[in-house]
């Protein structure tokens, strides 16, 4: 398996899961367009598009840092055009940019509602739409949305209707576009983590510093994405993958290496259906005694 010479357009790739996916591809010698907003250091968020570019090139890839707001259609289209001009095409589109606020209906004002829908659902649609003409020309084209399985259970909506709608909108793009572009050979898949992942969003919005110890690292999502990208696009589309299930099926058995702190139980993530059972021998309980 290799992504050498492949070009990835990744939204939100200046940090977290997006950057981890970029670095995994860079180790093969891939080209990465870093489409993200952070051009200047942020007091609460690590990394910029420029520090991400440095990491990607140090890992062995070629990087193109692009200041992109996925809410701006013209901005996205220009970034895609710049990527094609630099690298000659696009092979993989990763819709990773996302906004989160886990509040109920009365606590979620319309400004925040609009932000989540503009970035999550609309941003995914706009970015996919801009990349598709170029993906049609690629040898093994993939679109990957970092979004959950479409498990229409009330428990996933009750506490945060606005956020769930916005994330499920990304997943509906997978469901519809996988079928719409099946004859073009473009794969559309979703990938979602079983547990919380140690990112700035989790630290700031949910768990704090202590909560980070109960997470897996972004590497588990990067490794799972890598498996997807190396599958034949015509035979791998319309799937809603859970990270550890996918990796287990691909032969991975050491999941403790993805723990931030092996002495801590892992926090389960939202949106994982009851039917997505843990792989044999994999546990969310602490791997070693504290």
ZISULMO-V735018 format. One record per pair of residues at least 12 apart in sequence whose C-alpha atoms are under 10 Angstrom apart, sorted by the first residue. I is the first residue (numbers start at 0). J is the second residue. Records with the same first field share a line. If there is no record, write none. Layout:
I->J ; J
//
This chain:
0->27 ; 225 ; 226 ; 228 ; 229 ; 230
1->24 ; 26 ; 27 ; 28 ; 29 ; 225 ; 226 ; 228 ; 229
2->23 ; 24 ; 25 ; 26 ; 27 ; 28 ; 29 ; 30 ; 90 ; 91 ; 225 ; 228 ; 229
3->24 ; 25 ; 26 ; 27 ; 28 ; 29 ; 30 ; 59 ; 60
4->24 ; 25 ; 27 ; 28 ; 29 ; 30 ; 31 ; 60 ; 61 ; 86 ; 90
5->24 ; 25 ; 27 ; 28 ; 29 ; 30 ; 31 ; 60 ; 86 ; 88 ; 89 ; 90 ; 91 ; 137 ; 138 ; 139 ; 140
6->24 ; 25 ; 28 ; 29 ; 30 ; 31 ; 32 ; 60 ; 61 ; 62 ; 82 ; 83 ; 85 ; 86 ; 87 ; 88 ; 89 ; 90 ; 91 ; 92 ; 137
7->20 ; 21 ; 24 ; 25 ; 29 ; 30 ; 31 ; 32 ; 33 ; 62 ; 82 ; 86 ; 88 ; 89 ; 90 ; 91 ; 92 ; 93 ; 141 ; 142
8->21 ; 30 ; 31 ; 32 ; 33 ; 34 ; 63 ; 78 ; 79 ; 82 ; 83 ; 88 ; 89 ; 90 ; 91 ; 92 ; 93 ; 94 ; 126 ; 130 ; 142
9->21 ; 31 ; 32 ; 33 ; 34 ; 35 ; 91 ; 92 ; 93 ; 94 ; 95 ; 96 ; 126 ; 142 ; 143
10->32 ; 33 ; 34 ; 35 ; 36 ; 65 ; 67 ; 68 ; 69 ; 75 ; 92 ; 93 ; 94 ; 95 ; 96 ; 97 ; 122 ; 123 ; 126
11->33 ; 34 ; 35 ; 36 ; 37 ; 47 ; 48 ; 67 ; 68 ; 69 ; 93 ; 94 ; 95 ; 96 ; 97
12->31 ; 32 ; 33 ; 34 ; 35 ; 36 ; 37 ; 46 ; 47 ; 48 ; 51 ; 52 ; 64 ; 65 ; 93 ; 94 ; 95 ; 96
13->33 ; 34 ; 35 ; 36 ; 37 ; 38 ; 44 ; 45 ; 46 ; 47 ; 48 ; 49 ; 50 ; 51 ; 52 ; 54 ; 64 ; 65 ; 96
14->33 ; 35 ; 37 ; 44 ; 45 ; 46 ; 47 ; 48 ; 50 ; 51 ; 198 ; 199 ; 217
15->44 ; 45 ; 46 ; 95 ; 196 ; 197 ; 198 ; 199 ; 200 ; 201 ; 216 ; 217 ; 218 ; 221
16->95 ; 96 ; 145 ; 196 ; 197 ; 198 ; 199 ; 216 ; 217 ; 218 ; 219 ; 220 ; 221
17->33 ; 34 ; 35 ; 51 ; 93 ; 94 ; 95 ; 96 ; 145 ; 217 ; 220 ; 221
18->31 ; 33 ; 46 ; 48 ; 51 ; 52 ; 54 ; 55 ; 95 ; 217 ; 218 ; 221
19->51 ; 55 ; 216 ; 217 ; 218 ; 219 ; 220 ; 221 ; 222 ; 224
20->93 ; 95 ; 217 ; 218 ; 219 ; 220 ; 221 ; 222 ; 223 ; 224 ; 225
21->33 ; 51 ; 52 ; 54 ; 55 ; 58 ; 60 ; 62 ; 93 ; 221 ; 224 ; 225
22->51 ; 52 ; 54 ; 55 ; 56 ; 57 ; 58 ; 59 ; 60 ; 218 ; 221
23->55 ; 58 ; 59 ; 60 ; 218 ; 221 ; 222 ; 224 ; 225
24->55 ; 58 ; 59 ; 60 ; 221 ; 222 ; 224 ; 225 ; 228
25->54 ; 55 ; 56 ; 57 ; 58 ; 59 ; 60 ; 61 ; 62
26->55 ; 56 ; 57 ; 58 ; 59 ; 60
27->58 ; 59 ; 60
28->55 ; 56 ; 58 ; 59 ; 60 ; 61
29->55 ; 56 ; 58 ; 59 ; 60 ; 61 ; 62
30->55 ; 56 ; 59 ; 60 ; 61 ; 62 ; 63 ; 82 ; 85 ; 86 ; 89 ; 90
31->52 ; 55 ; 56 ; 60 ; 61 ; 62 ; 63 ; 64 ; 82 ; 86 ; 89 ; 91
32->48 ; 52 ; 61 ; 62 ; 63 ; 64 ; 65 ; 78 ; 79 ; 81 ; 82 ; 83 ; 85 ; 86 ; 89 ; 92
33->47 ; 48 ; 49 ; 51 ; 52 ; 55 ; 62 ; 63 ; 64 ; 65 ; 66 ; 67 ; 78 ; 82
34->48 ; 63 ; 64 ; 65 ; 66 ; 67 ; 68 ; 69 ; 75 ; 78 ; 79 ; 82 ; 93 ; 94 ; 95 ; 96
35->47 ; 48 ; 64 ; 65 ; 66 ; 67 ; 68 ; 69 ; 95 ; 96
36->48 ; 65 ; 66 ; 67 ; 68 ; 69 ; 96
37->49 ; 65 ; 66 ; 67 ; 68
38->50 ; 64 ; 65 ; 66 ; 67
43->199 ; 200 ; 202 ; 203
44->198 ; 199 ; 200 ; 202 ; 203
45->198 ; 199
47->64 ; 66
48->62 ; 63 ; 64 ; 65 ; 66 ; 67
49->62 ; 63 ; 64 ; 65 ; 66
50->64
51->63 ; 64
52->64 ; 65
61->86
62->82 ; 85 ; 86
63->78 ; 81 ; 82 ; 85 ; 86
64->78 ; 82
65->77 ; 78 ; 79 ; 81 ; 82
66->78
67->79
68->96 ; 118 ; 122
69->94 ; 96 ; 97 ; 117 ; 118 ; 119 ; 121 ; 122 ; 123 ; 124 ; 125 ; 126
70->114 ; 116 ; 117 ; 118 ; 119 ; 120 ; 121 ; 122 ; 123 ; 125 ; 126
71->117 ; 118 ; 121 ; 122 ; 125 ; 126
72->121 ; 122 ; 124 ; 125 ; 126 ; 128 ; 129
73->125 ; 129
75->122 ; 125 ; 126 ; 127 ; 128 ; 129 ; 130
76->125 ; 126 ; 128 ; 129 ; 130
77->129
78->126 ; 129
79->126 ; 129 ; 130 ; 133
80->129 ; 130 ; 133
83->130 ; 133
87->133
88->130 ; 132 ; 133 ; 134 ; 135 ; 136 ; 137
89->130 ; 131 ; 132 ; 133 ; 134 ; 135 ; 136 ; 137 ; 138 ; 140 ; 141
90->130 ; 131 ; 133 ; 134 ; 135 ; 136 ; 137 ; 138 ; 139 ; 140 ; 141 ; 142 ; 185 ; 228
91->130 ; 131 ; 133 ; 134 ; 137 ; 139 ; 140 ; 141 ; 142 ; 143 ; 185 ; 186 ; 228
92->123 ; 126 ; 127 ; 129 ; 130 ; 131 ; 134 ; 140 ; 141 ; 142 ; 143 ; 144 ; 187
93->123 ; 126 ; 127 ; 141 ; 142 ; 143 ; 144 ; 145 ; 187 ; 188 ; 189 ; 224
94->118 ; 119 ; 120 ; 122 ; 123 ; 124 ; 125 ; 126 ; 127 ; 142 ; 143 ; 144 ; 145 ; 146 ; 169 ; 189
95->118 ; 119 ; 122 ; 123 ; 143 ; 144 ; 145 ; 146 ; 169
96->118 ; 119 ; 120 ; 122 ; 123 ; 144 ; 145
97->114 ; 115 ; 116 ; 117 ; 118 ; 119 ; 120 ; 122 ; 123 ; 145 ; 146 ; 165 ; 166 ; 169 ; 200
98->111 ; 112 ; 114 ; 115 ; 116 ; 117 ; 118 ; 119 ; 162 ; 165 ; 166 ; 200
99->111 ; 112 ; 114 ; 115 ; 116 ; 118 ; 119 ; 159 ; 161 ; 162 ; 163 ; 165 ; 166 ; 200 ; 201 ; 204 ; 205
100->112 ; 114 ; 115 ; 159 ; 161 ; 162 ; 163 ; 200 ; 204 ; 205
101->158 ; 159 ; 160 ; 161 ; 162 ; 163 ; 204 ; 205
102->157 ; 158 ; 159 ; 160 ; 161 ; 162
103->156 ; 157 ; 158 ; 159 ; 160 ; 161 ; 162
104->157 ; 158 ; 159 ; 160 ; 161 ; 162
106->159
107->159 ; 160 ; 161 ; 162
108->161
109->161
111->161 ; 162
112->160 ; 161 ; 162 ; 164 ; 165
113->161 ; 165
114->162 ; 165
115->161 ; 162 ; 163 ; 164 ; 165 ; 166
116->161 ; 162 ; 163 ; 164 ; 165 ; 166 ; 168 ; 169
117->165
118->165 ; 166 ; 169
119->144 ; 145 ; 146 ; 162 ; 164 ; 165 ; 166 ; 167 ; 168 ; 169 ; 170
120->146 ; 164 ; 165 ; 166 ; 167 ; 168 ; 169 ; 170 ; 171 ; 172
121->165 ; 168 ; 169 ; 172
122->169
123->143 ; 144 ; 145 ; 166 ; 168 ; 169 ; 170 ; 172 ; 173
124->168 ; 169 ; 171 ; 172 ; 173 ; 176
127->142 ; 143 ; 144 ; 172 ; 176 ; 187
128->176
130->142
131->180 ; 183 ; 185
134->183 ; 184 ; 185 ; 186
135->180 ; 183 ; 184 ; 185
136->183 ; 184 ; 185
137->184 ; 185
138->184 ; 185 ; 231 ; 232
139->184 ; 185 ; 186 ; 228 ; 229 ; 230 ; 231 ; 232 ; 233
140->183 ; 184 ; 185 ; 186 ; 187 ; 228 ; 229 ; 230 ; 231 ; 232 ; 233
141->184 ; 185 ; 186 ; 187 ; 188 ; 227 ; 228 ; 229 ; 230 ; 231 ; 232 ; 233 ; 235 ; 236
142->173 ; 176 ; 177 ; 185 ; 186 ; 187 ; 188 ; 189 ; 227 ; 228 ; 232 ; 236
143->170 ; 173 ; 186 ; 187 ; 188 ; 189 ; 190 ; 224 ; 227 ; 228 ; 236 ; 238 ; 239
144->166 ; 169 ; 170 ; 172 ; 173 ; 187 ; 188 ; 189 ; 190 ; 191 ; 239
145->166 ; 169 ; 170 ; 188 ; 189 ; 190 ; 191 ; 192 ; 220 ; 224 ; 239 ; 240
146->165 ; 166 ; 167 ; 168 ; 169 ; 170 ; 171 ; 172 ; 173 ; 188 ; 189 ; 190 ; 191 ; 192 ; 239 ; 240 ; 241 ; 270
147->163 ; 166 ; 167 ; 168 ; 169 ; 170 ; 171 ; 189 ; 190 ; 191 ; 192 ; 193 ; 239 ; 240 ; 241 ; 269 ; 270 ; 271 ; 272
148->166 ; 167 ; 170 ; 171 ; 173 ; 174 ; 189 ; 190 ; 191 ; 238 ; 239 ; 240 ; 241 ; 270 ; 271 ; 272 ; 275
149->166 ; 167 ; 168 ; 169 ; 170 ; 171 ; 174 ; 189 ; 239 ; 270 ; 271 ; 272
150->167 ; 270 ; 271 ; 272 ; 273 ; 274
151->167 ; 270 ; 272
152->270 ; 272
154->269 ; 270
155->269 ; 270 ; 271 ; 272
156->270
163->269 ; 270
166->270
167->270
169->189
170->187 ; 188 ; 189 ; 190 ; 237 ; 238 ; 239
171->189
172->187 ; 188 ; 189 ; 237
173->186 ; 187 ; 188 ; 189 ; 236 ; 237 ; 238 ; 239
174->187 ; 188 ; 189 ; 236 ; 237 ; 238 ; 239
175->187 ; 237
176->188 ; 236 ; 237
177->235 ; 236 ; 237 ; 238
178->236 ; 237
180->233 ; 236
181->232 ; 233 ; 234 ; 236 ; 237
182->233
183->232 ; 233
184->231 ; 232 ; 233 ; 234 ; 235 ; 236
185->231 ; 232 ; 233 ; 234 ; 235 ; 236
186->227 ; 228 ; 230 ; 231 ; 232 ; 233 ; 234 ; 235 ; 236 ; 237 ; 238
187->232 ; 233 ; 235 ; 236 ; 237 ; 238 ; 239
188->224 ; 227 ; 228 ; 232 ; 235 ; 236 ; 237 ; 238 ; 239 ; 240
189->224 ; 227 ; 236 ; 237 ; 238 ; 239 ; 240 ; 241
190->220 ; 223 ; 224 ; 227 ; 238 ; 239 ; 240 ; 241 ; 242 ; 245
191->220 ; 223 ; 239 ; 240 ; 241 ; 242 ; 243 ; 268 ; 269 ; 270 ; 271
192->215 ; 217 ; 219 ; 220 ; 223 ; 240 ; 241 ; 242 ; 243 ; 244 ; 267 ; 268 ; 269 ; 270 ; 271
193->215 ; 220 ; 240 ; 241 ; 242 ; 243 ; 244 ; 265 ; 266 ; 267 ; 268 ; 269 ; 270 ; 271 ; 272 ; 275 ; 276 ; 277 ; 283
194->213 ; 214 ; 215 ; 216 ; 241 ; 242 ; 243 ; 265 ; 266 ; 267 ; 268 ; 269 ; 271 ; 283
195->210 ; 211 ; 213 ; 214 ; 215 ; 216 ; 217 ; 265 ; 266 ; 267 ; 268 ; 269
196->211 ; 212 ; 213 ; 214 ; 215 ; 216 ; 217 ; 218 ; 219 ; 220 ; 257 ; 258 ; 259 ; 265 ; 266 ; 267 ; 268
197->210 ; 211 ; 212 ; 213 ; 214 ; 215 ; 216 ; 217 ; 218 ; 258 ; 259
198->211 ; 214 ; 215 ; 216 ; 217
199->211
201->214
206->266
210->263 ; 265 ; 266
211->258 ; 259 ; 260 ; 263 ; 265 ; 266
212->258 ; 259 ; 260 ; 261 ; 262 ; 263 ; 264 ; 265 ; 266
213->258 ; 259 ; 260 ; 261 ; 262 ; 263 ; 264 ; 265 ; 266 ; 267 ; 283 ; 284 ; 285
214->257 ; 258 ; 259 ; 260 ; 261 ; 263 ; 264 ; 265 ; 266 ; 267 ; 268 ; 283
215->254 ; 255 ; 256 ; 257 ; 258 ; 259 ; 260 ; 261 ; 265 ; 266 ; 283
216->256 ; 257 ; 258 ; 259 ; 260
217->257 ; 258 ; 259
218->256 ; 257 ; 258
219->242 ; 243 ; 246 ; 254 ; 256 ; 257 ; 258
220->241 ; 242 ; 243 ; 246 ; 257
221->242
222->242 ; 243 ; 245 ; 246 ; 251
223->240 ; 241 ; 242 ; 243 ; 244 ; 245 ; 246 ; 247 ; 249 ; 251
224->240 ; 242 ; 245 ; 246
225->246
226->245 ; 246 ; 249
227->240 ; 245 ; 246 ; 249
240->271 ; 275
241->271 ; 272 ; 275 ; 276 ; 277
243->275 ; 276 ; 277 ; 278 ; 281
244->275 ; 276 ; 277 ; 278 ; 279 ; 281
245->278
246->278
247->277 ; 278 ; 279 ; 281
248->278
252->278 ; 279 ; 280 ; 281
253->280 ; 281
254->280 ; 281 ; 282 ; 283 ; 286
255->281 ; 282 ; 283 ; 285 ; 286 ; 287
258->283 ; 285 ; 286
260->285 ; 286 ; 287 ; 289
261->283 ; 284 ; 285 ; 286 ; 287 ; 288 ; 289
262->284 ; 285 ; 286 ; 287 ; 288 ; 289
263->283 ; 284 ; 285 ; 286 ; 287 ; 288 ; 289
264->282 ; 283 ; 284 ; 285 ; 286 ; 287
265->282 ; 283 ; 284 ; 285 ; 286
266->283 ; 284
267->283
//
